[in-house]
Amino acid sequence: MGKAVGIIELYGLVAAFAACDAGCKAANVTVENFDKNKPANADKLPVPLLVAVKFRGDVDDVKAAVDAGLEAAKRVSGVVTHYIIPNVEEDTEKMLKLNGFDKN
């Protein structure tokens, strides 16, 4: 079983960098590759790109990073949702490796 993971889905790449920076400064975490999604209703969103930031570490550190990331992203463009998985299963680990930035 893996370390905890905290995922924040937010509007736009700038908010993703702000959340990542704040989360890393707030706690002892590492960051996995960002993921992106352009939903069908992208033209109706505040920013037409959704980005997921993934923090990894101990549960308390991940919680602190997610909290700091949420606050930073809210100041930039907003948050869609967030979730913390305290103890990641092996099959979920495989899914966490997927990311849309690898696609053209």
Secondary structure as UniProt FT lines:
FT   STRAND          4..11
FT   HELIX           13..26
FT   STRAND          30..37
FT   TURN            40..41
FT   HELIX           42..44
FT   STRAND          50..57
FT   HELIX           59..76
FT   STRAND          79..85
FT   HELIX           90..96
FT   HELIX           100..102
//
